[in-house]
């Protein structure tokens, strides 16, 4: 069940809010509906998630109650291992075994001069949101070990933290210490609920009206045979995908933040206009903030961060971004994507950052957009060979094109409008213009205008969903 589905918007959400309000904001209601939300997609993995909740509750108590630091560390290591085991099995097990089989086959070919038939193993079904709730659990145990938070005594409250449906399957990654106080006593008010509803509608509009619209063109172009992919088409495809992934995940994050406010929780912001960045270092301060800060605090800093030497700093950055790539998926394309971002950050620290600081702002911005779009090709492609051919086509060095589809096939009026809206909303321009013109309006006029805008957006979303519009969701597979 995705937030932009008819089932969620018109059945699940109204029933949940009715039960939540009538029960006087019972956490039992929130827990039950969260489990129903998860079970709607994959009920077979409910026992796994419940087992992880019980295990983490026990590990947290053992870590906090240990009389010696070394004993607490043993419980932490055990807890980390138990949390990582399902993630490695379901997400990376097939990838690891298939890679080993490929290496073995290549070795036999070199040694004996013949190529054994490729052995392909079936992929295990990936539990929804396992990357997110595993990181939630790990941060909880590590923070308890560090003494940053007390262990949660209530199994119900820890279950709510891990399984809360607004952030369960696609984040943002929320640390227990961030919402511990609200977890015990949610902060609910009409003002927060209204702000949350507005944020939810904005995120829903970003997902349905922008991401979904450009997704169809991006998917069609990336599916073209390379003898039909022209250079202009390849650029249209990656521009559409660049907009799709931002408004797909950014829109979902805004919906999660809005739902959190409506039910009494304040979630951390996850995106801060990343496409206006002037360096790749800045980009990672703005893109998927909850993930980048998680890796910083729980991996980069413990590895030594930038406190030891320049060489060690570069090594730490490479390790972090290789794992960041693997976190997104078990494929060499994700490894290459993470490695590319890590290399760019190292290069900026080696001197490119100083050069960029002296360059004109448009040059810095063009550099970031070029680097981001080039690496998105790795992220989107099915394999490294396809990514290399797509990038070659983008720079005009691809294979000869026999007959390329016409550009207008992928640039309908709806796509052009969505791209224009996406470009406009990719920076803080709307907020600036709003504040500039808002000083000439009364408070009541502003409220009426906002309500009218939200109503129009909701109507457009409803019409789009009722018409059976294309409605994929990229981050569900992570």
C-alpha positions as CSV (number, residue, x, y, z in Angstrom):
1,X,0.0,0.0,0.0
2,X,1.5,3.3,-1.0
3,X,0.4,6.8,0.2
4,X,-0.6,7.8,-3.3
5,X,-3.0,4.9,-3.8
6,X,-6.8,5.0,-3.7
7,X,-6.9,2.4,-1.0
8,X,-4.7,4.4,1.3
9,X,-6.2,7.8,0.7
10,X,-9.9,6.9,0.7
11,X,-10.1,3.9,2.9
12,X,-7.2,3.3,5.2
13,X,-6.5,6.9,6.2
14,X,-10.1,7.9,7.0
15,X,-10.6,4.8,9.0
16,X,-7.3,5.3,10.9
17,X,-8.0,8.9,11.8
18,X,-11.6,8.0,12.9
19,X,-10.3,5.3,15.2
20,X,-7.3,7.3,16.4
21,X,-9.5,10.3,17.4
22,X,-12.3,8.3,18.9
23,X,-9.8,6.3,21.0
24,X,-8.3,9.6,22.2
25,X,-5.1,9.0,20.3
26,X,-4.4,5.5,21.5
27,X,-1.0,4.1,20.7
28,X,-2.6,0.7,20.4
29,X,-4.7,2.0,17.5
30,X,-1.6,3.4,15.9
31,X,0.3,0.1,16.3
32,X,-2.6,-2.0,15.0
33,X,-3.1,0.2,11.9
34,X,0.6,0.2,11.3
35,X,0.7,-3.6,11.3
36,X,-2.3,-3.7,9.0
37,X,-0.6,-1.2,6.7
38,X,2.5,-3.4,6.5
39,X,0.5,-6.6,6.2
40,X,-1.4,-5.2,3.3
41,X,1.6,-5.6,1.1
42,X,3.5,-8.6,2.5
43,X,1.7,-10.4,5.5
44,X,4.3,-13.2,5.2
45,X,6.9,-10.9,6.8
46,X,4.9,-9.7,9.7
47,X,6.3,-12.4,12.0
48,X,9.9,-11.3,11.0
49,X,9.2,-7.7,11.9
50,X,7.5,-8.6,15.2
51,X,10.3,-10.9,16.1
52,X,12.8,-8.1,15.4
53,X,10.8,-5.7,17.6
54,X,10.8,-8.2,20.5
55,X,14.5,-8.9,20.1
56,X,15.5,-5.3,20.0
57,X,13.4,-4.6,23.1
58,X,15.3,-7.3,24.9
59,X,18.7,-6.2,23.6
60,X,18.0,-2.6,24.7
61,X,17.2,-3.7,28.2
62,X,20.2,-6.0,28.4
63,X,22.6,-3.2,27.2
64,X,21.1,-0.7,29.6
65,X,21.2,-3.1,32.5
66,X,24.7,-4.5,32.0
67,X,26.9,-3.9,35.1
68,X,30.1,-3.7,33.0
69,X,30.9,-1.9,29.8
70,X,32.3,-5.0,28.2
71,X,29.1,-6.9,28.8
72,X,27.0,-4.1,27.4
73,X,29.3,-4.2,24.3
74,X,28.7,-7.9,23.9
75,X,24.9,-7.4,24.0
76,X,25.3,-4.5,21.4
77,X,27.4,-6.7,19.1
78,X,24.8,-9.5,19.4
79,X,22.0,-7.0,18.7
80,X,23.7,-5.6,15.7
81,X,24.3,-9.1,14.3
82,X,20.7,-10.1,14.8
83,X,19.5,-7.0,13.1
84,X,21.8,-7.3,10.1
85,X,21.3,-11.0,9.6
86,X,17.8,-10.7,7.9
87,X,19.0,-7.7,5.9
88,X,22.0,-9.5,4.6
89,X,20.0,-12.7,3.9
90,X,17.1,-11.2,2.1
91,X,18.7,-8.2,0.4
92,X,22.2,-9.3,-0.3
93,X,22.2,-13.2,-0.1
94,X,21.3,-13.7,-3.8
95,X,23.7,-11.0,-4.9
96,X,26.6,-12.5,-2.9
97,X,26.0,-16.1,-4.1
98,X,25.5,-15.0,-7.7
99,X,28.7,-13.0,-7.7
100,X,30.7,-15.9,-6.3
101,X,29.2,-18.2,-8.9
102,X,30.2,-15.8,-11.7
103,X,33.7,-15.6,-10.3
104,X,33.9,-19.4,-10.2
105,X,32.7,-19.7,-13.8
106,X,35.2,-17.1,-15.0
107,X,38.0,-19.0,-13.2
108,X,37.0,-22.3,-14.9
109,X,37.0,-20.5,-18.2
110,X,40.5,-19.2,-17.8
111,X,41.9,-22.4,-16.4
112,X,40.3,-25.1,-18.6
113,X,39.4,-23.1,-21.7
114,X,35.7,-23.8,-21.6
115,X,32.8,-21.8,-20.2
116,X,30.3,-23.6,-18.0
117,X,26.7,-22.7,-18.4
118,X,25.8,-19.7,-16.2
119,X,24.0,-20.7,-13.1
120,X,21.3,-18.2,-12.1
121,X,19.6,-18.4,-8.7
122,X,16.2,-17.1,-7.8
123,X,16.0,-13.8,-5.9
124,X,14.5,-13.9,-2.4
125,X,11.5,-11.7,-1.8
126,X,12.7,-8.5,-0.2
127,X,10.6,-7.6,2.9
128,X,9.2,-4.1,2.5
129,X,11.1,-1.3,4.2
130,X,13.7,-3.7,5.8
131,X,16.5,-1.3,5.1
132,X,14.7,1.5,7.0
133,X,13.4,-0.4,10.0
134,X,16.8,-2.1,10.4
135,X,18.5,1.2,10.6
136,X,15.9,2.4,13.1
137,X,16.7,-0.6,15.3
138,X,20.4,-0.2,15.0
139,X,20.4,3.5,15.9
140,X,18.2,2.7,18.9
141,X,20.6,0.0,20.3
142,X,23.7,2.1,19.6
143,X,22.2,5.2,21.3
144,X,21.3,3.1,24.4
145,X,24.8,1.7,24.5
146,X,26.3,5.2,24.2
147,X,24.0,6.4,27.0
148,X,22.2,9.0,24.7
149,X,18.8,7.5,25.6
150,X,17.4,5.2,28.2
151,X,16.2,1.8,27.1
152,X,12.5,1.7,26.3
153,X,10.7,-0.3,28.9
154,X,7.4,-0.5,27.1
155,X,7.4,-3.1,24.3
156,X,4.3,-1.4,22.8
157,X,6.1,1.9,22.5
158,X,9.2,0.4,20.9
159,X,6.9,-1.4,18.5
160,X,5.2,1.9,17.6
161,X,8.6,3.5,17.0
162,X,9.8,0.7,14.7
163,X,6.5,0.0,12.9
164,X,4.8,3.5,12.7
165,X,3.2,3.4,9.2
166,X,4.1,7.0,8.1
167,X,7.8,6.1,8.0
168,X,7.8,2.3,8.1
169,X,8.5,1.3,4.5
170,X,10.3,4.3,3.0
171,X,11.6,6.5,5.8
172,X,12.8,9.1,6.6
173,X,15.2,7.3,9.0
174,X,14.1,8.5,12.4
175,X,16.2,8.0,15.5
176,X,14.5,6.9,18.7
177,X,16.0,9.8,20.6
178,X,14.4,12.3,18.1
179,X,10.9,11.2,19.0
180,X,11.3,9.6,22.4
181,X,9.4,12.3,24.3
182,X,6.6,12.4,21.7
183,X,6.5,8.6,21.7
184,X,5.4,8.6,25.3
185,X,3.1,11.6,24.9
186,X,2.3,12.6,21.3
187,X,2.0,16.4,20.9
188,X,-1.3,16.9,19.1
189,X,-3.0,20.2,18.3
190,X,-5.2,21.6,15.6
191,X,-2.5,23.9,14.4
192,X,0.0,21.0,14.0
193,X,-2.7,18.9,12.3
194,X,-3.5,21.6,9.8
195,X,0.2,22.2,9.0
196,X,0.6,18.4,8.7
197,X,-2.3,18.2,6.3
198,X,-0.9,20.9,4.1
199,X,2.5,19.3,4.0
200,X,0.9,15.9,3.2
201,X,-1.1,17.5,0.3
202,X,2.1,19.1,-1.1
203,X,4.0,15.8,-0.9
204,X,1.1,13.9,-2.5
205,X,1.0,16.5,-5.3
206,X,4.8,16.2,-5.9
207,X,4.4,12.4,-6.1
208,X,1.3,12.2,-8.3
209,X,1.4,15.3,-10.4
210,X,5.2,15.6,-11.0
211,X,7.0,12.3,-10.3
212,X,4.4,10.0,-11.8
213,X,4.0,12.1,-14.9
214,X,7.7,12.2,-15.8
215,X,8.2,8.6,-14.7
216,X,6.3,7.2,-17.7
217,X,8.7,9.0,-20.1
218,X,11.8,8.1,-18.1
219,X,10.8,4.4,-18.0
220,X,10.0,4.3,-21.7
221,X,13.3,5.9,-22.7
222,X,15.4,3.7,-20.5
223,X,13.7,0.7,-22.0
224,X,14.5,1.6,-25.6
225,X,17.0,-0.6,-27.4
226,X,20.3,1.4,-27.8
227,X,20.0,1.4,-31.6
228,X,16.9,3.6,-31.1
229,X,18.3,5.8,-28.4
230,X,19.5,9.2,-29.7
231,X,21.5,11.7,-27.8
232,X,18.5,14.1,-27.3
233,X,16.4,11.2,-26.1
234,X,19.0,10.1,-23.6
235,X,19.0,13.6,-22.1
236,X,15.3,13.8,-22.0
237,X,15.3,10.4,-20.2
238,X,17.8,11.4,-17.5
239,X,16.2,14.8,-17.0
240,X,12.8,13.1,-16.4
241,X,14.4,10.5,-14.1
242,X,16.2,13.2,-12.2
243,X,12.9,14.9,-11.5
244,X,11.1,11.6,-10.9
245,X,13.5,10.3,-8.2
246,X,13.5,13.6,-6.3
247,X,9.7,14.2,-6.3
248,X,9.0,10.5,-5.8
249,X,11.1,10.2,-2.6
250,X,10.9,13.8,-1.6
251,X,7.2,13.8,-2.0
252,X,6.9,10.6,0.0
253,X,9.1,12.2,2.8
254,X,6.9,15.3,2.9
255,X,3.8,13.0,3.2
256,X,5.5,11.1,6.0
257,X,6.4,14.4,7.8
258,X,2.8,15.7,7.3
259,X,1.2,12.5,8.7
260,X,3.6,12.6,11.6
261,X,2.5,16.1,12.5
262,X,-1.1,15.0,12.3
263,X,-0.7,12.1,14.7
264,X,1.6,14.0,17.1
265,X,5.2,13.3,16.0
266,X,7.8,15.6,14.6
267,X,10.0,13.8,12.0
268,X,13.2,15.3,10.7
269,X,13.3,17.0,7.3
270,X,14.7,14.7,4.7
271,X,15.3,17.0,1.7
272,X,16.4,20.6,1.5
273,X,16.4,21.6,-2.2
274,X,19.3,19.4,-3.1
275,X,19.3,20.4,-6.8
276,X,20.4,24.0,-5.9
277,X,23.7,22.7,-4.4
278,X,27.0,24.3,-5.4
279,X,29.1,21.2,-4.7
280,X,28.6,17.5,-4.2
281,X,29.5,17.9,-0.5
282,X,26.6,20.4,-0.2
283,X,24.4,18.0,-2.2
284,X,24.8,15.3,0.5
285,X,23.9,17.8,3.2
286,X,20.6,18.4,1.4
287,X,19.8,15.0,-0.2
288,X,18.3,12.2,1.9
289,X,19.5,13.9,5.0
290,X,18.3,11.2,7.4
291,X,20.4,8.6,5.6
292,X,23.6,10.7,5.2
293,X,23.5,11.8,8.8
294,X,22.9,8.2,9.9
295,X,26.0,7.1,8.1
296,X,27.9,10.1,9.4
297,X,27.1,9.5,13.1
298,X,27.1,5.6,13.2
299,X,29.8,4.8,10.6
300,X,32.0,7.8,9.5
301,X,32.7,9.2,12.9
302,X,33.3,5.8,14.6
303,X,35.8,5.0,11.8
304,X,37.7,8.2,12.7
305,X,35.9,10.7,10.5
306,X,38.4,13.5,9.6
307,X,40.2,13.5,12.9
308,X,43.1,11.2,12.0
309,X,44.7,12.0,8.7
310,X,43.7,13.1,5.2
311,X,44.3,9.6,3.9
312,X,42.2,8.1,6.5
313,X,39.4,10.7,5.9
314,X,39.4,9.7,2.2
315,X,39.3,6.1,3.0
316,X,36.4,6.6,5.5
317,X,34.4,8.6,2.8
318,X,34.9,5.8,0.3
319,X,33.8,3.1,2.8
320,X,30.7,5.1,3.8
321,X,29.6,5.8,0.2
322,X,30.2,2.2,-1.0
323,X,28.0,1.1,1.8
324,X,25.5,3.8,1.0
325,X,25.3,2.5,-2.5
326,X,24.8,-1.1,-1.3
327,X,22.1,0.1,1.1
328,X,20.1,1.2,-1.9
329,X,20.3,-2.1,-3.6
330,X,22.2,-5.4,-4.1
331,X,23.7,-4.7,-7.6
332,X,27.0,-3.5,-9.0
333,X,25.2,-0.4,-10.4
334,X,24.5,0.8,-6.9
335,X,28.0,0.0,-5.8
336,X,29.3,2.1,-8.7
337,X,26.9,4.9,-7.9
338,X,28.1,5.0,-4.3
339,X,31.8,4.7,-5.4
340,X,31.3,7.6,-7.8
341,X,29.8,9.9,-5.1
342,X,32.5,8.9,-2.7
343,X,35.2,9.7,-5.3
344,X,33.6,13.1,-6.1
345,X,33.7,14.0,-2.4
346,X,37.3,13.0,-2.1
347,X,38.3,14.9,-5.2
348,X,36.5,18.0,-3.8
349,X,38.6,17.7,-0.6
350,X,41.8,17.2,-2.6
351,X,41.3,20.7,-4.2
352,X,38.3,20.8,-6.5
353,X,36.3,22.3,-3.7
354,X,38.7,25.3,-3.5
355,X,38.5,25.7,-7.3
356,X,34.7,25.6,-7.2
357,X,34.6,28.2,-4.4
358,X,36.2,30.7,-6.8
359,X,34.1,29.7,-9.8
360,X,30.9,31.6,-10.8
361,X,27.8,30.3,-9.3
362,X,26.3,29.0,-12.6
363,X,29.5,27.0,-13.2
364,X,29.2,25.4,-9.7
365,X,25.6,24.6,-10.3
366,X,26.2,23.1,-13.7
367,X,28.9,20.9,-12.3
368,X,26.6,19.5,-9.6
369,X,23.7,18.9,-12.0
370,X,26.0,17.1,-14.5
371,X,27.6,14.9,-11.8
372,X,24.2,14.1,-10.2
373,X,22.6,13.2,-13.6
374,X,25.5,11.2,-14.7
375,X,25.5,9.1,-11.5
376,X,21.7,8.8,-11.7
377,X,22.3,6.8,-14.9
378,X,24.1,4.3,-12.8
379,X,21.3,4.3,-10.3
380,X,18.6,3.7,-12.9
381,X,20.3,1.3,-15.3
382,X,19.9,-2.5,-15.0
383,X,23.6,-3.2,-15.3
384,X,26.9,-1.5,-15.7
385,X,27.1,-2.2,-19.5
386,X,23.7,-0.5,-20.0
387,X,24.9,2.4,-17.9
388,X,28.1,2.8,-19.9
389,X,26.2,2.7,-23.2
390,X,23.6,5.2,-22.0
391,X,26.3,7.6,-20.8
392,X,28.1,7.2,-24.1
393,X,24.9,8.1,-26.0
394,X,24.5,11.2,-23.8
395,X,27.9,12.6,-24.9
396,X,27.3,11.6,-28.6
397,X,29.6,8.5,-28.6
398,X,26.9,5.9,-28.6
399,X,26.1,3.3,-31.3
400,X,24.7,4.5,-34.6
401,X,20.9,5.0,-34.4
402,X,18.9,3.5,-37.2
403,X,15.5,4.9,-36.4
404,X,14.9,6.9,-33.2
405,X,11.4,7.6,-31.9
406,X,10.3,11.2,-32.3
407,X,10.9,13.4,-29.3
408,X,7.3,14.5,-29.0
409,X,6.3,10.9,-28.1
410,X,8.0,11.4,-24.7
411,X,7.4,15.2,-24.3
412,X,3.6,15.5,-24.2
413,X,2.1,18.6,-22.8
414,X,1.6,16.9,-19.4
415,X,5.3,16.0,-19.2
416,X,6.4,19.5,-20.2
417,X,4.2,21.1,-17.5
418,X,5.4,18.6,-14.9
419,X,9.0,19.3,-15.8
420,X,8.4,23.0,-15.6
421,X,6.7,22.7,-12.2
422,X,9.5,20.4,-11.0
423,X,12.1,22.9,-12.0
424,X,10.2,25.7,-10.3
425,X,9.7,23.7,-7.1
426,X,13.3,22.4,-7.0
427,X,14.5,25.6,-5.3
428,X,13.1,28.0,-2.6
429,X,11.7,30.3,-5.2
430,X,8.1,29.8,-4.4
431,X,8.6,30.5,-0.7
432,X,10.5,33.7,-1.6
433,X,7.8,34.9,-3.9
434,X,5.1,34.0,-1.5
435,X,6.8,36.0,1.3
436,X,7.4,38.9,-1.1
437,X,3.7,39.2,-2.1
438,X,2.3,38.0,1.2
439,X,3.2,41.2,2.9
440,X,0.6,42.9,0.8
441,X,-2.2,40.5,1.9
442,X,-4.1,40.1,5.1
443,X,-3.7,37.0,7.2
444,X,-7.2,35.9,6.3
445,X,-6.6,36.3,2.6
446,X,-3.4,34.2,2.9
447,X,-5.3,31.5,4.7
448,X,-8.1,31.5,2.1
449,X,-5.5,31.4,-0.7
450,X,-3.6,28.5,0.9
451,X,-6.9,26.5,1.4
452,X,-7.9,27.2,-2.2
453,X,-4.5,26.0,-3.5
454,X,-4.6,22.8,-1.4
455,X,-8.1,22.1,-2.6
456,X,-7.1,22.5,-6.2
457,X,-4.1,20.3,-5.7
458,X,-6.2,17.6,-4.1
459,X,-8.7,17.7,-6.9
460,X,-6.0,17.3,-9.5
461,X,-4.5,14.4,-7.6
462,X,-7.9,12.7,-7.3
463,X,-8.6,13.2,-11.0
464,X,-5.2,11.7,-11.8
465,X,-5.6,8.7,-9.6
466,X,-9.2,8.1,-10.7
467,X,-7.9,8.1,-14.3
468,X,-5.6,5.2,-13.5
469,X,-2.4,7.3,-13.9
470,X,1.0,5.6,-13.8
471,X,1.9,5.3,-10.1
472,X,5.2,3.6,-9.4
473,X,7.3,4.1,-6.3
474,X,11.0,3.8,-6.5
475,X,12.0,3.5,-2.9
476,X,9.7,0.6,-2.1
477,X,12.3,-1.7,-3.4
478,X,14.9,-0.5,-0.9
